[in-house]
């Protein structure tokens, strides 16, 4: 499964016995546990980890790592050009996988060497590999119509799109579609579509010179005022402030790696 448009923000190694403070990231965070035992507490869930566990934490989710003794991890924060239904908060067990330990070490070394293009290429490989593992596990769990709906939204979120239109495309009643979506993805179809669009908007703000209005249009919001209002409700800042602050945030981590 190919993944394109990944843009790394930063990567680092972490070795400690103390817990981390409560924090969040503007991008998706991937944490690979190399040694020790820990938990990752999110707003409504907690996941346990051991060597080989990968935590995936979506953007803007408050979380903290709780360590049970000394723990060693490698983590990376990155932006995707569009959301993926499998990249919600979760843990993935990769013990016995011959690729993930090597790739995560290589990712860290590439980042420290400031080889950002190579980082992005390797991250695409890592994410694709993890998604393939998840699909193998979850293939029978995800309702086929829901999988079709997710693909449809992924290809059409830039256009004016009604949830009722999506449910009709996959042959489900509007009511059942909403219920099924909440049961399996733990959010409403409207919330998912909003996150899909805003994820793409964040990517464009970070990686293009488009005007704010054009970013909104390319992300499915034809009205720039409405786009700015939705963005601020979700991220507690305007798109312009996000663009400026994210640039400084990225520069800060580059300075720390020198």
N, C-alpha and C positions, 0 to 999 in steps of 0.2 A: 504494500500500500504506500504510494508516494505522498509525501508531505512537502509543500513548497511554501516559501514566504516566511520562513523562520528567521527571526532577528534576535541575536543574543544581547542581553543587557549586561550581565556579568556572571562570573562563575568563581567559586572559591572552595577551599577545603575547610573543614571545621572539626576540631578535636577538643573535647571538653567533657567534664563531668557535670558542670552546672547547667541548669535549664536556660533556654533562651527566653528573652522577654516577649511579650505579646507584640506582634508586628504583622505587616502585610506588604505585598509587592504589587507594582503596577502590571507586571507580566505574570505568566504562568511559572510556577517554581517546580523544579524536579529535584528531589533529594534522594541520593543513593547512600544507603547505610553500608559502610565498609566493615565496621567492627562495632561490637557492643550491642546493647539493647536500649530502645527508646520508644517513646510514643509521640504522636503529633496530634495536638489538641486543636480542633477547629471550632468554629462558632457553635455548631450543633452536633459534632461528631468527634470521635477520637480513634486513631488508628495506631496499632502497635507495630514496631519494626524490629528486625534483627538483621544480621549480615545477609545482604542480597535483596532486602526490601527497597522498593522505590516508592516514595511518596509523591503524588501529584497534587499540587495546590493551585487552584485557579486564581486569577487576578482579584485583588481587592478583598481577599478573605483573611480576616484576623486569625492568627494561629501562633502556637508556640511549641517548641520541641521540649519534651520532658525526658531527661536522660536517667537511666538506671545504671549509674557508674559511668566510667569513661566511654565515650562514643566517638567514632570517627565517621564523618560523612563528606561527600562531595555534593555540592548543589549548584544549580544553574537557574537563572531567571531569564525568560525569553518571551518575545512577542510572536504571535501567529497572525497570519493575514485573515484567518477566520477561525471561529471556534470549532471544536470537534466534540460530539456528544460523549466520547470516551474520555475526554480530558476534563472530567469533573473531579472533585476531591475524592481521593481513593488511595489505596496502597496496592502495589503489585509485587508479588513474590518472584524474584528472578534467581534464587539460589540454584546453582548448577548451570546457569546460562554462561557460556564461554565468552560471549561478546560484551555484555553490559559492563562488567568490571574493567575491562581493558579500554573500552570506549570512553567511560567516564574519566578515567585517569588521563587519557589522551586529550579529552575536552578541556580539562583543567590546565594541562600543559600548554595547549594551543592558546587558551585565553591569556595565560600569564605571559606568553610570547607575543601577545597582541595580534595573533593571526585570526582576525574576526571572521573573514570569509570562510576560512577552513572550519572555524567553530560552527558557523551556521550550517555548513554541509554535513558535518558530523552530527549535529543536533537533529537534522532531518532524518539521518539514518537511525539514531537512537529512538526518536519518537515513532518512526515507522515500525521499528522492531517491537517496541512496547505495545503499540496499537495492534499489531498482528497477534501478539500473545493474548491481549485482551479479547480480541475478536474470536479467537479459538475457544476461550472460556465462556464468553457471553453470547455466542452465536445462537444458541438454543433458548436463551433467556429473553432476548429482545424481540418483541412482537414484530413480525415481518412488515406490517403496515407502518409501524412506527419507524422502522429503519428506512423505509421508502420516504416517509415524511421528512426525516432528518436530511436525507440526501436532497430532497426537493428544496428545502429551505436553504441548504448550503449553496445551491446553484442559483437561487432566485432572491436571496435576501437583499440584493442591491436594488431590486424593483419594488414598486408598490405591491404589497403582499398581505392578504387577509388570511387569518387563521382558518376561517371557514373554507377558503379556497384550497388550503393545504389538506384539510380533512376530506374534501370532495375528491382531491387528486388521488388519495390512497383508499377511497371507498369506505370511509368510516363516518358515522354520524358525528356532528359537531360535539355533542355532549360526551359520547363515548371516547372520542379522540382526546378531549381535554382530560378526562378521567384517567385514561391509559397513560397519557404523557406524564401526568403527575405521579402516578404509581411507579413508573419505571425510571423516570429521569429526575424526579423530586423537584420539579418546577413546572409552571404552566407553559403551554406553547408560546404565549406572548412573551413571557420572561425569557424563554430560550431565544426567541427571535431577536429580542432587544440585546441580549448578551452577544449574540452572533454579530449584529450590526455594530455594536460599540467596540467589540474586539477588533473588528476590521478598521473602525475609525481610529482606534489607538495606534494600530500599525501604521496607518497613513500619516497620522500626526507625527509619529516618530521618524518616519522614513521617506517622507515626500515633502515637496515644497508647495503642495496644493494649498489654496486658500481654505479657510474654515468652512465656507459655504460649499466648496467643491468636495471637501472631505465628507460633509454631510450627505451630499447627493450620491457620491460613490458608495456610501454606506447605507443607502436606502431611505434617507431623510431629505425630501425635496425642499422642505421649509427649514431654512437655516436657524431661525429663532427657536423652532421646536427642537431641532437637533441640539442646540446649545443648552436648552432647558433640560432635556432628557440626559445629556452628558453630565451636566452639573448635579442632577439628582443622584446619578449613579456614582460619580467620582468625587463629588464635593469640590469641584473646581471647574472653571470654564475650559473648553478645548484649547484656547490660546495659552492659558496658564499651564495646562497639562503639557503642552508641547515644550514650553520654556523650561518648566521644572524638570521634566524628564531628561532634557538635554543636560542640565546641570547634574542630575542624579547619575547619568551615564558617565559624565566627565569625572565625577567624584570617584567612582569605582575604578576608572582608568588610572587616575592619579595614585590610588592606593596600591595598584599592582606594579607601579614603577619601582 
